Amino acid sequence: MTNLIKARTSTYFLQAAIDVQAERGKQYDAPDGTRSMVKTVHAFNAITGRDLTEAEGWLLMQIVKDVRQWQNPAKYHEDSALGSVAYSSLKAEALAARVKP
């Protein structure tokens, strides 16, 4: 049987990012569902005296993944591509949570 590689369409990346986020959430989120970025930015701010937001923390992680991909643009990095999509969605979630209905 031939190994078939699933087409890397936009919907592939969205679903794969959902799957990765769900698995990481089981591994790293607090039992109440709180994501680790909240504590991460609090620690960063305490150490540096800055005022980084949760959304900015996710943006930083998204940039890390993009930089890793573009370090060697001739080589495709699945983890970096998926991470960028996942962090973008987490950033959007954090930004939307700041909007008052």
Summary of the structure (lengths in Angstrom):
residues: 101
radius of gyration: 15.8
end to end distance: 53.4
largest distance: 57.6
contacts: 229
relative contact order: 0.13
helix: 69%
strand: 0%
